[in-house]
């Protein structure tokens, strides 16, 4: 008999939550993680007494009460509200697009004034059925918002002209005709006090975890440890890139300790012009203002083309990659005793609450 019921490949949020749910149902789980810490891309570390998000800003937000009650078992969450600022060629604008933004763009003070301007710009475009992101954005928010706050940032993020990006990407950007800088509409929002790494460790609890171990370096040995495998890594790698490699965008982070107590006055400032090489600057101490420090830590995010050995962040869900993923998904369905879960194994973008909800869906079916 195998020693464990489930070998979990990957100690990120999906793998940790799966281990917790299955362990509480009497299953024996073992986690293999290639990094030297758990948490995946939500991992945090302490620098100068400040909790630093190692791989970009992560704010937990959800309207799903089951998800919220689950995560609150493992950490106390603060009441952080994400209210990013946009810097376009030295001028500042509030995000998401709301009445503050419209006043900064046009000086209008009422929703009817803002709607009239946006409606006129939409009508001038004359697009009914958008075929790409640029057309969808122009049809949705008009020329001024698009050129000032979307175009340059998006083209840096994805490494290609907006004319060649799928239209669904712009669906993630809210548009509001109220004075409200809260980026998310969800009922529950916050960041775990102490950081996400401790949060994920708490979720894992007493589950055995092997850090710094590459599953593929000794795959046969690991597979024999358990009756079943939950795989959360890149699905194309699991199958030896049989049909070719799926495409991703990656990120490079430059983190700097500064001898000042406040650098930019906000947690996140997006740089929406194309000429600035990074997309945003994160100042970590603003995620938890109870942390006192006479220094500050900032991180600049640089989008990059994904290369072998790098970190895959954002799947490029265009037609070519979608068809390629379908081939791997068909193989996954035919692979006995192996489950595939998470953003890399499912080749899709997951918010953190979506990740937890997907674990619930998978474990509910299993149990």
C-alpha positions in Angstrom: 0.0 0.0 0.0 1.1 3.5 -0.7 2.0 5.6 2.3 -0.3 8.5 1.3 -3.7 9.0 -0.3 -2.5 12.1 -2.2 0.8 13.4 -3.4 0.3 17.2 -4.0 2.8 18.7 -6.4 3.0 22.4 -5.5 2.7 24.2 -2.2 0.8 27.2 -3.4 -2.7 28.2 -2.4 -4.5 25.5 -4.4 -2.3 22.7 -3.1 -2.4 23.9 0.5 -6.2 24.3 0.5 -6.7 20.9 -1.1 -4.4 19.3 1.5 -6.4 21.0 4.3 -9.8 19.9 3.1 -8.7 16.3 2.3 -6.8 15.9 5.6 -9.9 17.0 7.5 -11.8 14.3 5.7 -9.3 11.7 6.9 -7.0 11.5 3.8 -3.2 11.4 4.1 -1.5 14.1 2.1 2.2 14.9 1.2 3.3 18.1 -0.5 6.3 18.5 -2.8 7.3 22.1 -3.4 10.3 23.1 -5.7 10.8 26.5 -3.9 12.3 26.9 -0.5 9.0 28.1 1.0 5.3 27.5 0.6 2.8 30.0 -0.8 3.6 30.0 -4.5 3.2 33.4 -6.0 1.4 34.8 -3.0 4.5 34.2 -0.8 5.6 37.1 1.4 8.8 37.8 3.5 9.8 40.3 6.2 12.2 43.1 5.3 12.9 46.0 7.7 9.8 44.9 9.7 7.6 45.2 6.6 5.7 42.4 5.1 6.8 42.3 1.4 4.8 40.6 -1.3 7.5 38.8 -3.2 5.7 38.2 -6.5 3.4 41.2 -6.8 0.5 42.6 -4.8 -2.1 40.2 -3.6 -5.4 41.4 -2.0 -7.9 38.8 -1.0 -11.4 39.7 -2.0 -14.5 37.7 -2.4 -18.3 37.7 -2.0 -18.4 34.0 -1.3 -19.2 33.6 2.4 -18.0 30.0 2.4 -14.6 31.0 1.0 -14.3 33.9 3.4 -15.1 31.9 6.5 -12.6 29.2 5.4 -9.7 31.5 4.9 -10.4 33.4 8.2 -9.8 30.1 10.1 -6.1 30.5 9.3 -5.3 34.2 9.7 -6.8 37.5 10.9 -7.4 39.7 7.9 -7.1 43.5 8.0 -9.5 45.7 6.2 -7.2 46.8 3.4 -9.1 48.4 0.4 -7.3 48.4 -2.9 -7.3 52.0 -4.3 -4.5 52.2 -6.9 -3.4 55.4 -8.5 -2.5 55.8 -12.1 0.5 58.0 -13.2 0.3 59.0 -16.9 3.2 61.1 -18.0 3.4 62.8 -14.5 -0.4 63.3 -14.0 -2.2 61.3 -11.4 -5.6 59.7 -11.8 -7.7 57.5 -9.4 -8.5 53.9 -10.2 -10.8 52.2 -10.9 -12.5 54.5 -13.4 -14.9 56.4 -11.3 -16.1 60.0 -10.8 -12.8 61.1 -9.3 -11.1 59.9 -12.6 -13.6 61.6 -14.8 -13.2 64.9 -12.9 -9.4 64.6 -13.3 -9.8 63.9 -17.0 -12.5 66.4 -18.0 -13.5 68.5 -14.9 -17.0 67.1 -14.8 -18.7 66.8 -11.5 -21.8 64.8 -12.0 -22.5 61.3 -13.4 -24.7 62.8 -16.2 -21.8 65.0 -17.4 -19.4 62.0 -17.3 -21.9 59.7 -19.1 -22.5 62.3 -21.8 -18.7 62.6 -22.6 -18.2 58.8 -22.6 -21.4 58.2 -24.6 -20.3 60.7 -27.2 -16.8 59.1 -27.5 -18.4 55.7 -27.8 -20.7 56.9 -30.5 -17.8 58.5 -32.4 -16.0 55.1 -32.5 -19.0 53.4 -34.0 -18.0 49.8 -33.0 -20.8 47.3 -32.4 -19.0 44.0 -32.3 -15.4 44.3 -31.0 -12.9 41.9 -32.5 -10.0 42.8 -30.2 -9.1 44.5 -27.0 -8.6 48.0 -28.5 -12.1 47.9 -30.1 -13.7 46.6 -26.9 -12.0 49.3 -24.8 -13.0 52.1 -27.1 -16.5 50.8 -27.3 -16.7 50.5 -23.5 -14.9 53.6 -22.1 -14.2 55.9 -25.0 -11.0 57.3 -26.5 -9.7 59.4 -23.5 -9.9 56.8 -20.9 -8.4 54.2 -23.2 -5.4 56.2 -24.4 -4.6 57.6 -21.0 -5.2 54.7 -18.7 -5.4 51.4 -20.6 -3.4 51.3 -23.9 0.2 51.8 -22.7 -0.2 49.8 -19.5 -1.9 46.9 -21.3 0.7 46.8 -24.2 3.5 46.7 -21.7 1.8 43.9 -19.7 1.1 41.7 -22.7 4.0 42.6 -24.9 1.9 43.3 -28.0 -0.4 45.9 -29.5 -3.9 46.0 -28.1 -5.2 45.4 -31.6 -3.8 41.8 -31.3 -5.1 41.0 -27.9 -8.4 39.2 -27.2 -11.3 41.5 -26.1 -12.2 39.6 -22.9 -9.1 41.0 -21.1 -10.7 44.4 -20.8 -13.7 42.9 -19.0 -11.7 42.9 -15.8 -11.7 46.7 -15.6 -14.6 48.2 -13.7 -16.3 51.5 -14.8 -18.3 53.5 -12.1 -20.3 56.7 -12.1 -19.8 57.2 -8.4 -17.1 58.7 -6.3 -15.6 55.4 -5.1 -11.9 54.4 -5.3 -12.5 50.8 -4.1 -11.1 48.7 -6.9 -13.1 45.6 -6.0 -16.9 45.3 -5.6 -16.6 42.2 -3.3 -18.2 42.2 0.2 -15.1 40.8 1.9 -11.6 42.2 1.4 -8.3 42.2 3.2 -4.8 40.9 3.6 -3.8 38.3 6.2 -1.9 39.9 9.1 1.6 38.4 9.2 1.7 37.8 5.5 0.6 35.1 3.0 3.4 32.7 3.7 2.4 32.3 7.3 -1.2 32.1 6.2 -0.5 29.2 3.8 1.6 27.5 6.5 -1.4 27.7 8.8 -3.6 26.1 6.1 -1.2 23.3 5.7 -1.0 22.7 9.4 0.6 19.3 10.1 0.6 18.2 6.5 4.1 16.9 5.6 5.9 19.2 3.1 9.1 18.6 1.3 10.7 22.0 0.2 13.3 22.5 -2.5 12.3 19.3 -4.3 11.6 19.1 -8.0 8.9 16.5 -8.7 10.2 15.9 -12.1 13.7 15.1 -10.9 12.4 11.9 -9.2 8.9 11.5 -10.6 8.7 7.7 -10.2 9.7 7.8 -6.6 7.2 10.5 -5.7 4.4 8.8 -7.7 4.8 5.6 -5.7 4.4 7.4 -2.4 0.6 7.9 -2.9 -2.4 6.4 -4.5 -3.3 9.7 -6.3 -1.6 12.8 -7.4 -2.8 16.4 -7.4 -0.7 18.3 -9.9 -0.7 22.1 -9.8 2.3 22.9 -12.1 2.3 23.7 -15.8 0.2 21.1 -17.6 2.3 21.0 -20.7 5.4 20.1 -18.7 3.5 17.2 -17.0 3.1 15.7 -20.5 6.6 16.4 -21.7 5.5 19.3 -24.0 4.0 16.6 -26.2 2.1 19.1 -28.3 4.4 22.1 -27.8 4.8 24.7 -25.0 1.9 26.9 -23.9 2.7 30.6 -23.9 2.8 32.9 -20.8 3.8 36.4 -19.9 6.3 36.7 -17.0 7.3 39.4 -14.6 10.6 40.7 -13.2 10.7 42.4 -9.8 13.2 45.0 -8.6 12.8 45.5 -4.9 14.6 48.4 -3.1 14.9 49.4 0.6 14.6 53.2 0.9 15.8 55.4 3.8 12.4 57.2 4.0 9.3 56.4 5.9 7.0 56.9 2.8 7.9 57.0 -0.9 4.7 57.3 -2.8 1.9 57.6 -0.2 -0.1 54.6 -1.7 0.3 50.9 -1.9 0.0 50.7 -5.7 0.8 53.3 -8.4 0.3 52.1 -12.0 2.4 53.8 -14.8 0.1 53.8 -17.7 2.3 55.4 -20.4 4.1 53.0 -22.7 7.5 54.8 -22.3 7.9 53.9 -18.6 9.4 50.4 -18.7 7.7 49.1 -15.5 3.9 48.8 -15.1 3.6 49.7 -11.4 5.4 50.5 -8.2 4.3 48.7 -5.0 5.1 50.2 -1.6 4.5 47.3 0.7 4.1 49.1 4.1 0.8 50.6 2.9 -0.8 47.1 2.8 -0.6 47.0 6.6 -0.1 50.5 8.1 0.2 49.0 11.6 3.8 48.0 10.7 6.0 50.8 12.0 9.3 51.4 10.2 11.5 54.4 9.5 12.3 52.8 6.1 10.1 51.7 3.3 10.3 48.9 0.7 9.2 49.4 -2.9 9.0 47.0 -5.8 8.9 47.8 -9.5 7.2 45.3 -11.8 8.6 44.8 -15.3 6.6 42.6 -17.7 8.7 40.2 -19.7 8.5 37.5 -22.3 8.4 34.1 -20.6 11.5 32.0 -21.1 12.3 28.5 -20.0 13.5 28.5 -16.4 11.5 31.7 -15.6 8.2 32.0 -13.8 5.0 31.7 -15.8 2.5 34.3 -14.6 -0.2 35.1 -17.1 -1.5 32.6 -19.6 -1.9 34.0 -23.1 -5.4 32.7 -23.8 -5.5 33.5 -27.5 -7.0 31.1 -30.1 -3.7 29.3 -30.7 -3.0 28.6 -27.0 -6.6 27.8 -26.2 -6.6 25.0 -28.8 -3.2 23.8 -27.6 -4.5 23.7 -24.0 -7.6 21.7 -25.1 -5.2 18.9 -26.3 -3.5 18.8 -23.0 -6.8 18.9 -21.1 -8.0 15.9 -23.1 -4.8 14.0 -22.1 -5.4 15.0 -18.5 -8.9 13.5 -18.5 -7.4 10.2 -19.7 -4.7 10.1 -17.0 -5.7 7.8 -14.2 -5.3 8.8 -10.6 -4.1 12.3 -11.4 -6.0 15.5 -10.7 -5.0 18.8 -12.3 -5.8 22.0 -10.4 -4.8 25.7 -10.2 -3.8 28.4 -12.7 -0.9 26.5 -14.3 -2.5 23.1 -14.5 -5.7 24.6 -15.9 -4.0 27.3 -18.0 -6.3 30.1 -16.7 -6.2 33.2 -14.6 -7.3 32.6 -11.0 -8.0 35.2 -8.3 -7.3 33.8 -4.9 -10.9 33.4 -4.0 -11.5 31.6 -7.3 -8.6 29.3 -6.3 -10.3 28.4 -3.0 -13.7 27.9 -4.6 -12.1 25.6 -7.3 -10.7 23.5 -4.5 -14.1 23.2 -2.9 -15.6 22.2 -6.2 -12.9 19.5 -6.8 -13.1 18.1 -3.2 -16.9 18.2 -3.1 -16.9 16.0 -6.2 -14.3 13.6 -4.7 -15.9 13.3 -1.4 
